[in-house]
């Protein structure tokens, strides 16, 4: 059975059998980080967009472990230029990897790498990851969009990671509507409380969601799905 471990902010580790994946490993500089970037292992690193609180330690992890970075073409090319192995993809495209299948979805946000976010990294994305017969949707940083309804209709989502912190992404109101559109079996709130500007109450989100089980994971906690 696959397992998800919440690393804090939008960071998620997915493990199934011998396969180890990490999404958006922002660990260094993250006050809620639940892993040491110098020791964490990965075979693949998935990046939703180029902001520093999502790329985080991806390059250092990829160079140390030999992991392949999966990202949109533009962001993948930037990472390749920094010495990482990459597999570029783009929105709507899917590919089968040794661990399973990845498909990129749209996300409504921005994307830029570096201290002033000035290096172009292409559009932000979300990920549909299927491994061990289960499908995980990681929305990345996004506002609510109506095509989430299509994503829910076209995929059986066992576990969804959705931002609730507002200001830069969906807040609780829109995240509740996103659950209605996506129809996941379980949902984990993310991208909240890391900094004061994204403070949110996950219990309020859980109380308002209907039709899905909300699992509030604190950084470091794991969930079999």
NORTALIN-V739713 format. One record per pair of residues at least 24 apart in sequence whose C-alpha atoms are under 10 Angstrom apart, sorted by the first residue. I is the first residue (numbers start at 0). J is the second residue. D is the distance in Angstrom with one decimal. If there is no record, write none. Layout:
i=I j=J d=D
i=I j=J d=D
This chain:
i=0 j=130 d=9.2
i=0 j=131 d=6.4
i=0 j=132 d=8.6
i=0 j=133 d=8.5
i=0 j=223 d=6.6
i=0 j=224 d=6.6
i=1 j=129 d=9.8
i=1 j=130 d=7.1
i=1 j=131 d=6.0
i=1 j=132 d=8.6
i=1 j=133 d=7.5
i=1 j=134 d=9.7
i=1 j=222 d=8.6
i=1 j=223 d=5.9
i=1 j=224 d=5.9
i=2 j=130 d=10.0
i=2 j=131 d=9.7
i=2 j=221 d=6.8
i=2 j=222 d=5.6
i=2 j=223 d=4.3
i=2 j=224 d=6.0
i=3 j=135 d=9.3
i=3 j=158 d=9.2
i=3 j=216 d=9.9
i=3 j=219 d=9.9
i=3 j=220 d=8.5
i=3 j=221 d=5.6
i=3 j=222 d=5.2
i=3 j=223 d=6.3
i=3 j=224 d=7.4
i=4 j=33 d=9.3
i=4 j=216 d=8.3
i=4 j=217 d=9.4
i=4 j=218 d=8.0
i=4 j=219 d=6.2
i=4 j=220 d=5.7
i=4 j=221 d=4.2
i=4 j=222 d=6.4
i=4 j=223 d=8.8
i=5 j=32 d=9.2
i=5 j=33 d=7.8
i=5 j=34 d=9.6
i=5 j=160 d=9.6
i=5 j=187 d=9.0
i=5 j=189 d=8.6
i=5 j=215 d=9.7
i=5 j=216 d=6.4
i=5 j=217 d=6.9
i=5 j=218 d=5.3
i=5 j=219 d=5.5
i=5 j=220 d=5.9
i=5 j=221 d=6.5
i=5 j=222 d=8.5
i=6 j=31 d=8.1
i=6 j=32 d=5.8
i=6 j=33 d=5.0
i=6 j=34 d=6.5
i=6 j=35 d=9.9
i=6 j=189 d=9.9
i=6 j=216 d=9.3
i=6 j=217 d=8.3
i=6 j=218 d=5.0
i=6 j=219 d=5.5
i=6 j=220 d=7.9
i=6 j=221 d=9.3
i=7 j=31 d=5.6
i=7 j=32 d=5.1
i=7 j=33 d=6.2
i=7 j=34 d=8.8
i=7 j=189 d=7.6
i=7 j=190 d=7.8
i=7 j=191 d=8.9
i=7 j=192 d=9.4
i=7 j=193 d=7.8
i=7 j=216 d=9.0
i=7 j=217 d=7.4
i=7 j=218 d=4.7
i=7 j=219 d=7.4
i=7 j=220 d=9.5
i=8 j=32 d=7.6
i=8 j=33 d=9.8
i=8 j=52 d=8.1
i=8 j=53 d=8.6
i=8 j=162 d=8.9
i=8 j=164 d=9.7
i=8 j=188 d=9.6
i=8 j=189 d=5.9
i=8 j=190 d=4.5
i=8 j=191 d=6.4
i=8 j=192 d=7.8
i=8 j=193 d=6.0
i=8 j=194 d=9.3
i=8 j=197 d=9.9
i=8 j=217 d=9.9
i=8 j=218 d=8.2
i=9 j=47 d=9.6
i=9 j=52 d=8.3
i=9 j=53 d=7.0
i=9 j=137 d=8.7
i=9 j=138 d=9.3
i=9 j=139 d=7.1
i=9 j=140 d=8.3
i=9 j=160 d=8.2
i=9 j=161 d=8.7
i=9 j=162 d=7.7
i=9 j=188 d=9.1
i=9 j=189 d=5.6
i=9 j=190 d=5.3
i=9 j=191 d=8.6
i=9 j=193 d=9.6
i=10 j=34 d=9.9
i=10 j=45 d=9.9
i=10 j=46 d=9.7
i=10 j=52 d=9.3
i=10 j=53 d=7.5
i=10 j=54 d=9.8
i=10 j=55 d=9.4
i=10 j=137 d=9.8
i=10 j=139 d=9.5
i=10 j=160 d=9.8
i=10 j=189 d=8.5
i=10 j=190 d=8.7
i=10 j=218 d=9.0
i=11 j=45 d=9.6
i=11 j=137 d=8.8
i=11 j=160 d=8.8
i=11 j=189 d=9.5
i=11 j=218 d=9.4
i=11 j=219 d=9.5
i=11 j=221 d=9.7
i=12 j=39 d=9.8
i=12 j=40 d=9.7
i=12 j=41 d=8.6
i=12 j=44 d=9.2
i=12 j=45 d=9.9
i=12 j=219 d=9.7
i=12 j=221 d=9.1
i=13 j=41 d=9.4
i=13 j=43 d=9.8
i=13 j=128 d=9.5
i=13 j=130 d=9.0
i=13 j=135 d=9.3
i=13 j=221 d=9.6
i=13 j=222 d=9.7
i=13 j=223 d=9.8
i=14 j=41 d=9.3
i=14 j=98 d=9.3
i=14 j=130 d=8.8
i=14 j=131 d=9.5
i=14 j=223 d=9.5
i=15 j=98 d=7.7
i=15 j=99 d=9.9
i=15 j=130 d=7.1
i=15 j=131 d=6.5
i=15 j=223 d=9.9
i=16 j=98 d=8.8
i=16 j=130 d=9.8
i=16 j=131 d=8.5
i=17 j=42 d=9.3
i=17 j=98 d=8.5
i=18 j=42 d=6.6
i=18 j=43 d=8.4
i=18 j=97 d=8.1
i=18 j=98 d=6.0
i=18 j=99 d=9.5
i=18 j=130 d=9.2
i=19 j=43 d=6.7
i=19 j=44 d=8.8
i=19 j=66 d=9.4
i=19 j=98 d=8.5
i=20 j=44 d=5.8
i=20 j=45 d=7.4
i=20 j=66 d=8.9
i=20 j=67 d=9.6
i=20 j=68 d=9.8
i=20 j=98 d=8.9
i=21 j=45 d=6.1
i=21 j=46 d=8.6
i=21 j=57 d=8.7
i=21 j=60 d=9.8
i=21 j=66 d=9.7
i=21 j=68 d=9.5
i=22 j=46 d=5.9
i=22 j=47 d=7.7
i=22 j=53 d=8.2
i=22 j=54 d=9.0
i=22 j=57 d=8.9
i=22 j=68 d=9.6
i=22 j=69 d=9.4
i=22 j=126 d=9.2
i=22 j=137 d=8.3
i=22 j=139 d=9.0
i=23 j=47 d=6.7
i=23 j=48 d=8.4
i=23 j=49 d=9.6
i=23 j=50 d=9.7
i=23 j=51 d=9.4
i=23 j=52 d=7.8
i=23 j=53 d=4.5
i=23 j=54 d=5.7
i=23 j=55 d=6.9
i=23 j=56 d=8.4
i=23 j=57 d=7.3
i=23 j=137 d=9.9
i=23 j=139 d=8.3
i=24 j=51 d=9.8
i=24 j=52 d=8.2
i=24 j=53 d=6.2
i=24 j=54 d=6.4
i=24 j=55 d=5.5
i=24 j=56 d=5.7
i=24 j=57 d=5.9
i=24 j=58 d=9.6
i=24 j=60 d=8.8
i=25 j=50 d=9.9
i=25 j=51 d=7.5
i=25 j=52 d=5.3
i=25 j=53 d=5.3
i=25 j=54 d=6.3
i=25 j=55 d=3.9
i=25 j=56 d=5.8
i=25 j=57 d=7.7
i=26 j=52 d=8.4
i=26 j=53 d=9.1
i=26 j=54 d=9.6
i=26 j=55 d=6.3
i=26 j=56 d=6.4
i=26 j=57 d=9.3
i=27 j=52 d=9.3
i=27 j=55 d=6.9
i=27 j=56 d=6.7
i=28 j=52 d=8.7
i=28 j=55 d=8.5
i=28 j=56 d=9.7
i=29 j=55 d=9.0
i=29 j=193 d=7.1
i=29 j=194 d=8.9
i=30 j=192 d=9.6
i=30 j=193 d=6.6
i=30 j=194 d=8.3
i=31 j=192 d=8.5
i=31 j=193 d=6.3
i=31 j=194 d=9.3
i=31 j=217 d=9.0
i=31 j=218 d=6.6
i=31 j=219 d=9.3
i=32 j=193 d=9.0
i=32 j=218 d=6.6
i=32 j=219 d=8.0
i=33 j=217 d=8.9
i=33 j=218 d=5.3
i=33 j=219 d=4.9
i=33 j=220 d=8.6
i=34 j=218 d=8.7
i=34 j=219 d=7.3
i=36 j=60 d=6.7
i=36 j=63 d=9.9
i=37 j=63 d=8.3
i=37 j=64 d=9.8
i=38 j=63 d=9.3
i=38 j=64 d=9.4
i=39 j=63 d=9.8
i=39 j=64 d=8.8
i=40 j=64 d=6.6
i=40 j=65 d=9.6
i=40 j=66 d=8.5
i=41 j=65 d=8.2
i=41 j=66 d=5.8
i=41 j=67 d=8.7
i=41 j=68 d=10.0
i=42 j=66 d=4.3
i=42 j=67 d=6.4
i=42 j=68 d=8.8
i=42 j=98 d=9.5
i=43 j=67 d=4.8
i=43 j=68 d=5.8
i=43 j=69 d=7.0
i=43 j=84 d=9.5
i=43 j=85 d=9.1
i=43 j=86 d=9.5
i=43 j=96 d=9.7
i=43 j=98 d=9.4
i=44 j=68 d=4.6
i=44 j=69 d=6.0
i=44 j=70 d=8.5
i=44 j=85 d=9.1
i=44 j=86 d=9.9
i=45 j=69 d=4.8
i=45 j=70 d=6.0
i=45 j=71 d=9.6
i=45 j=75 d=9.9
i=45 j=85 d=9.9
i=45 j=86 d=9.7
i=45 j=101 d=9.6
i=45 j=125 d=9.8
i=45 j=126 d=8.3
i=45 j=128 d=9.9
i=46 j=70 d=5.2
i=46 j=71 d=8.0
i=46 j=74 d=8.2
i=46 j=75 d=8.7
i=46 j=123 d=9.0
i=46 j=124 d=8.3
i=46 j=125 d=8.8
i=46 j=126 d=8.9
i=46 j=139 d=8.5
i=47 j=71 d=7.8
i=47 j=74 d=9.1
i=47 j=103 d=9.0
i=47 j=104 d=9.7
i=47 j=105 d=9.9
i=47 j=106 d=8.7
i=47 j=110 d=9.0
i=47 j=122 d=8.9
i=47 j=123 d=5.7
i=47 j=124 d=5.0
i=47 j=125 d=5.9
i=47 j=126 d=7.5
i=47 j=137 d=8.6
i=47 j=138 d=8.2
i=47 j=139 d=5.5
i=47 j=140 d=7.6
i=48 j=73 d=9.7
i=48 j=74 d=7.2
i=48 j=75 d=9.9
i=48 j=106 d=9.5
i=48 j=108 d=8.8
i=48 j=109 d=7.6
i=48 j=110 d=5.4
i=48 j=111 d=7.6
i=48 j=112 d=8.6
i=48 j=120 d=7.0
i=48 j=121 d=7.7
i=48 j=122 d=7.0
i=48 j=123 d=4.6
i=48 j=124 d=6.5
i=48 j=125 d=8.8
i=48 j=139 d=7.7
i=48 j=140 d=8.1
i=49 j=73 d=9.4
i=49 j=74 d=6.5
i=49 j=75 d=9.7
i=49 j=77 d=9.4
i=49 j=78 d=9.9
i=49 j=109 d=8.3
i=49 j=110 d=4.9
i=49 j=111 d=5.0
i=49 j=112 d=4.9
i=49 j=113 d=8.3
i=49 j=116 d=7.9
i=49 j=117 d=9.9
i=49 j=118 d=8.5
i=49 j=119 d=8.0
i=49 j=120 d=5.6
i=49 j=121 d=8.0
i=49 j=122 d=8.8
i=49 j=123 d=7.7
i=50 j=109 d=8.1
i=50 j=110 d=5.7
i=50 j=111 d=5.5
i=50 j=112 d=5.4
i=50 j=113 d=7.6
i=50 j=114 d=9.0
i=50 j=115 d=9.5
i=50 j=116 d=6.6
i=50 j=117 d=9.8
i=50 j=118 d=9.8
i=50 j=120 d=8.8
i=50 j=123 d=9.4
i=50 j=140 d=9.7
i=51 j=110 d=9.4
i=51 j=111 d=8.3
i=51 j=112 d=6.5
i=51 j=113 d=6.9
i=51 j=114 d=7.7
i=51 j=115 d=9.6
i=51 j=116 d=7.9
i=52 j=112 d=10.0
i=52 j=190 d=9.9
i=53 j=110 d=10.0
i=53 j=112 d=9.9
i=53 j=139 d=8.6
i=53 j=140 d=9.0
i=54 j=78 d=9.6
i=54 j=112 d=8.3
i=54 j=113 d=9.9
i=57 j=83 d=9.0
i=58 j=82 d=7.8
i=58 j=83 d=6.3
i=58 j=84 d=9.4
i=59 j=83 d=8.6
i=61 j=85 d=9.1
i=69 j=101 d=9.1
i=69 j=103 d=10.0
i=70 j=103 d=8.7
i=70 j=120 d=9.6
i=70 j=121 d=9.7
i=70 j=123 d=9.3
i=70 j=124 d=8.3
i=70 j=125 d=9.8
i=70 j=126 d=9.5
i=71 j=103 d=8.2
i=71 j=120 d=7.9
i=71 j=121 d=6.8
i=71 j=122 d=7.5
i=71 j=123 d=7.9
i=71 j=124 d=7.5
i=72 j=120 d=8.3
i=72 j=121 d=7.4
i=72 j=122 d=9.5
i=73 j=119 d=7.4
i=73 j=120 d=5.0
i=73 j=121 d=5.2
i=73 j=122 d=8.4
i=74 j=110 d=9.1
i=74 j=111 d=9.0
i=74 j=112 d=8.7
i=74 j=118 d=9.5
i=74 j=119 d=7.8
i=74 j=120 d=4.5
i=74 j=121 d=6.3
i=74 j=122 d=8.8
i=74 j=123 d=9.4
i=75 j=120 d=8.2
i=75 j=121 d=9.5
i=76 j=120 d=8.6
i=77 j=112 d=9.0
i=77 j=118 d=8.8
i=77 j=119 d=8.7
i=77 j=120 d=7.3
i=78 j=120 d=9.7
i=89 j=121 d=9.4
i=89 j=122 d=9.0
i=89 j=123 d=9.8
i=89 j=124 d=8.3
i=90 j=122 d=8.7
i=90 j=123 d=9.0
i=90 j=124 d=6.9
i=90 j=125 d=8.5
i=90 j=126 d=9.3
i=91 j=124 d=9.7
i=93 j=126 d=9.7
i=93 j=127 d=8.9
i=93 j=128 d=9.6
i=95 j=128 d=9.8
i=95 j=129 d=9.2
i=96 j=129 d=9.9
i=96 j=130 d=9.6
i=97 j=130 d=9.4
i=98 j=128 d=9.4
i=98 j=129 d=8.2
i=98 j=130 d=6.0
i=98 j=131 d=7.9
i=99 j=128 d=7.3
i=99 j=129 d=5.5
i=99 j=130 d=4.7
i=99 j=131 d=7.4
i=99 j=132 d=8.5
i=99 j=133 d=9.6
i=99 j=134 d=9.7
i=100 j=127 d=7.9
i=100 j=128 d=5.8
i=100 j=129 d=5.1
i=100 j=130 d=6.8
i=100 j=132 d=9.9
i=100 j=134 d=9.0
i=101 j=126 d=6.7
i=101 j=127 d=5.6
i=101 j=128 d=4.6
i=101 j=129 d=6.5
i=101 j=130 d=9.0
i=101 j=134 d=9.4
i=101 j=135 d=9.6
i=101 j=136 d=9.9
i=102 j=126 d=5.8
i=102 j=127 d=5.1
i=102 j=128 d=6.6
i=102 j=129 d=8.7
i=102 j=136 d=9.6
i=103 j=127 d=6.4
i=103 j=128 d=8.9
i=103 j=136 d=9.8
i=103 j=137 d=9.8
i=103 j=138 d=9.8
i=104 j=136 d=9.4
i=104 j=137 d=9.5
i=104 j=138 d=8.2
i=104 j=139 d=9.8
i=104 j=146 d=9.5
i=104 j=147 d=9.3
i=104 j=150 d=8.3
i=105 j=138 d=8.6
i=105 j=139 d=9.5
i=105 j=141 d=8.8
i=105 j=144 d=9.1
i=105 j=146 d=8.5
i=105 j=147 d=9.1
i=105 j=150 d=10.0
i=106 j=138 d=7.0
i=106 j=139 d=7.1
i=106 j=140 d=6.9
i=106 j=141 d=5.1
i=106 j=142 d=7.3
i=106 j=143 d=8.6
i=106 j=144 d=8.0
i=106 j=146 d=9.8
i=106 j=147 d=9.6
i=107 j=138 d=9.7
i=107 j=139 d=9.3
i=107 j=140 d=7.4
i=107 j=141 d=4.7
i=107 j=142 d=5.5
i=107 j=143 d=7.7
i=107 j=144 d=7.5
i=107 j=168 d=8.5
i=107 j=169 d=9.8
i=108 j=139 d=8.9
i=108 j=140 d=6.2
i=108 j=141 d=5.2
i=108 j=142 d=6.9
i=108 j=167 d=7.9
i=108 j=168 d=7.5
i=109 j=140 d=8.4
i=109 j=141 d=8.7
i=109 j=167 d=9.5
i=110 j=140 d=9.7
i=125 j=160 d=10.0
i=126 j=159 d=10.0
i=126 j=160 d=10.0
i=127 j=154 d=8.8
i=127 j=156 d=8.5
i=127 j=158 d=10.0
i=127 j=159 d=9.2
i=128 j=156 d=9.5
i=128 j=158 d=9.9
i=129 j=156 d=9.2
i=129 j=157 d=9.5
i=131 j=224 d=9.6
i=132 j=157 d=9.6
i=133 j=157 d=6.1
i=133 j=158 d=8.2
i=133 j=224 d=7.4
i=134 j=158 d=6.7
i=134 j=159 d=8.6
i=134 j=183 d=9.5
i=134 j=224 d=9.2
i=135 j=159 d=5.7
i=135 j=160 d=7.8
i=135 j=183 d=9.0
i=135 j=185 d=9.6
i=135 j=186 d=9.6
i=135 j=224 d=9.1
i=136 j=160 d=6.2
i=136 j=161 d=8.4
i=136 j=181 d=9.2
i=136 j=183 d=8.6
i=136 j=186 d=9.2
i=137 j=161 d=6.7
i=137 j=162 d=9.2
i=137 j=186 d=10.0
i=137 j=187 d=9.7
i=137 j=189 d=9.7
i=138 j=162 d=7.4
i=138 j=189 d=9.8
i=139 j=168 d=9.1
i=139 j=189 d=9.3
i=139 j=190 d=8.9
i=140 j=164 d=10.0
i=140 j=167 d=7.5
i=140 j=168 d=5.7
i=140 j=169 d=8.1
i=140 j=189 d=9.7
i=140 j=190 d=8.0
i=141 j=165 d=9.8
i=141 j=167 d=7.9
i=141 j=168 d=5.1
i=141 j=169 d=6.3
i=141 j=170 d=10.0
i=141 j=174 d=9.9
i=142 j=166 d=9.8
i=142 j=167 d=8.1
i=142 j=168 d=5.1
i=142 j=169 d=4.6
i=142 j=170 d=8.3
i=142 j=173 d=7.7
i=142 j=174 d=8.5
i=142 j=177 d=9.3
i=143 j=168 d=8.3
i=143 j=169 d=6.1
i=143 j=170 d=9.0
i=143 j=172 d=9.6
i=143 j=173 d=5.9
i=143 j=174 d=7.1
i=143 j=175 d=9.7
i=143 j=176 d=7.9
i=143 j=177 d=6.4
i=143 j=180 d=9.8
i=144 j=169 d=9.8
i=144 j=173 d=9.1
i=144 j=176 d=9.6
i=144 j=177 d=7.9
i=144 j=180 d=9.3
i=145 j=176 d=9.6
i=145 j=177 d=8.4
i=145 j=180 d=7.7
i=145 j=181 d=9.9
i=146 j=177 d=9.8
i=146 j=180 d=8.3
i=146 j=181 d=9.2
i=147 j=176 d=9.6
i=147 j=177 d=6.7
i=147 j=178 d=8.8
i=147 j=179 d=9.1
i=147 j=180 d=5.6
i=147 j=181 d=5.7
i=147 j=182 d=9.4
i=148 j=176 d=9.8
i=148 j=177 d=7.9
i=148 j=178 d=9.1
i=148 j=179 d=8.0
i=148 j=180 d=4.2
i=148 j=181 d=5.6
i=148 j=182 d=8.3
i=149 j=180 d=7.8
i=149 j=181 d=7.8
i=150 j=180 d=8.1
i=150 j=181 d=6.3
i=150 j=182 d=9.2
i=151 j=177 d=9.5
i=151 j=178 d=9.0
i=151 j=179 d=8.9
i=151 j=180 d=6.1
i=151 j=181 d=3.9
i=151 j=182 d=5.7
i=151 j=183 d=7.4
i=152 j=180 d=8.3
i=152 j=181 d=7.3
i=152 j=182 d=8.1
i=153 j=181 d=9.5
i=154 j=181 d=8.6
i=154 j=182 d=9.3
i=154 j=183 d=9.1
i=155 j=181 d=8.9
i=155 j=182 d=8.0
i=155 j=183 d=7.1
i=155 j=184 d=8.3
i=156 j=181 d=7.6
i=156 j=182 d=7.1
i=156 j=183 d=4.7
i=156 j=184 d=6.4
i=156 j=185 d=8.1
i=156 j=186 d=9.4
i=157 j=182 d=9.0
i=157 j=183 d=5.6
i=157 j=184 d=4.9
i=157 j=185 d=6.1
i=157 j=186 d=8.3
i=157 j=211 d=9.8
i=157 j=224 d=7.1
i=158 j=182 d=9.7
i=158 j=183 d=6.0
i=158 j=184 d=6.1
i=158 j=185 d=4.8
i=158 j=186 d=5.5
i=158 j=187 d=7.5
i=158 j=211 d=9.6
i=158 j=212 d=9.4
i=158 j=213 d=9.6
i=158 j=214 d=9.6
i=158 j=222 d=9.8
i=158 j=223 d=9.9
i=158 j=224 d=7.1
i=159 j=183 d=6.2
i=159 j=184 d=8.1
i=159 j=185 d=6.4
i=159 j=186 d=4.6
i=159 j=187 d=6.1
i=159 j=188 d=8.4
i=159 j=189 d=10.0
i=159 j=211 d=9.9
i=159 j=213 d=9.5
i=160 j=185 d=8.9
i=160 j=186 d=5.9
i=160 j=187 d=4.9
i=160 j=188 d=5.8
i=160 j=189 d=6.4
i=160 j=190 d=9.3
i=160 j=214 d=9.9
i=161 j=186 d=7.2
i=161 j=187 d=6.4
i=161 j=188 d=5.1
i=161 j=189 d=5.7
i=161 j=190 d=7.8
i=162 j=187 d=8.7
i=162 j=188 d=5.8
i=162 j=189 d=4.7
i=162 j=190 d=4.9
i=162 j=191 d=7.0
i=162 j=197 d=9.7
i=163 j=187 d=9.8
i=163 j=188 d=6.2
i=163 j=189 d=6.3
i=163 j=190 d=6.3
i=163 j=191 d=6.1
i=163 j=192 d=9.6
i=163 j=197 d=8.2
i=163 j=198 d=8.9
i=163 j=199 d=6.9
i=163 j=200 d=8.6
i=163 j=201 d=7.8
i=163 j=204 d=8.0
i=164 j=188 d=8.9
i=164 j=189 d=7.6
i=164 j=190 d=5.6
i=164 j=191 d=4.3
i=164 j=192 d=7.1
i=164 j=193 d=9.0
i=164 j=194 d=9.5
i=164 j=195 d=9.6
i=164 j=196 d=8.0
i=164 j=197 d=4.4
i=164 j=198 d=5.9
i=164 j=199 d=5.4
i=164 j=200 d=8.6
i=164 j=201 d=9.2
i=165 j=190 d=8.7
i=165 j=191 d=8.0
i=165 j=196 d=8.2
i=165 j=197 d=5.9
i=165 j=198 d=8.1
i=165 j=199 d=7.8
i=166 j=196 d=6.9
i=166 j=197 d=6.5
i=166 j=198 d=9.5
i=167 j=196 d=8.9
i=167 j=197 d=7.8
i=168 j=197 d=8.9
i=170 j=197 d=8.8
i=170 j=198 d=9.9
i=170 j=199 d=8.0
i=170 j=204 d=9.3
i=171 j=199 d=7.8
i=171 j=200 d=8.4
i=171 j=201 d=8.3
i=171 j=203 d=7.8
i=171 j=204 d=5.8
i=171 j=205 d=9.5
i=171 j=207 d=8.9
i=171 j=208 d=9.7
i=172 j=203 d=9.8
i=172 j=204 d=8.0
i=172 j=207 d=8.8
i=172 j=208 d=9.8
i=174 j=204 d=7.9
i=174 j=207 d=10.0
i=174 j=208 d=8.8
i=175 j=204 d=6.8
i=175 j=205 d=8.7
i=175 j=206 d=9.8
i=175 j=207 d=6.8
i=175 j=208 d=5.6
i=175 j=209 d=8.2
i=176 j=207 d=9.8
i=176 j=208 d=8.3
i=176 j=209 d=9.6
i=177 j=208 d=9.7
i=178 j=208 d=7.1
i=178 j=209 d=8.0
i=178 j=210 d=8.1
i=178 j=211 d=7.5
i=178 j=213 d=9.9
i=179 j=208 d=8.0
i=179 j=209 d=7.4
i=179 j=210 d=7.4
i=179 j=211 d=8.5
i=181 j=211 d=9.8
i=182 j=209 d=9.4
i=182 j=210 d=7.1
i=182 j=211 d=6.9
i=183 j=210 d=8.2
i=183 j=211 d=6.1
i=183 j=212 d=8.4
i=183 j=213 d=9.8
i=184 j=210 d=7.9
i=184 j=211 d=5.2
i=184 j=212 d=6.4
i=184 j=213 d=8.9
i=184 j=224 d=9.6
i=185 j=210 d=9.1
i=185 j=211 d=5.4
i=185 j=212 d=4.6
i=185 j=213 d=5.8
i=185 j=214 d=6.9
i=185 j=224 d=8.6
i=186 j=211 d=6.8
i=186 j=212 d=6.3
i=186 j=213 d=4.9
i=186 j=214 d=6.1
i=186 j=215 d=8.4
i=187 j=212 d=8.7
i=187 j=213 d=5.9
i=187 j=214 d=5.2
i=187 j=215 d=5.8
i=187 j=216 d=6.8
i=187 j=222 d=9.8
i=188 j=213 d=7.8
i=188 j=214 d=7.7
i=188 j=215 d=6.5
i=188 j=216 d=7.8
i=188 j=217 d=9.9
i=189 j=215 d=8.7
i=189 j=216 d=8.6
i=189 j=217 d=9.5
i=189 j=218 d=9.9
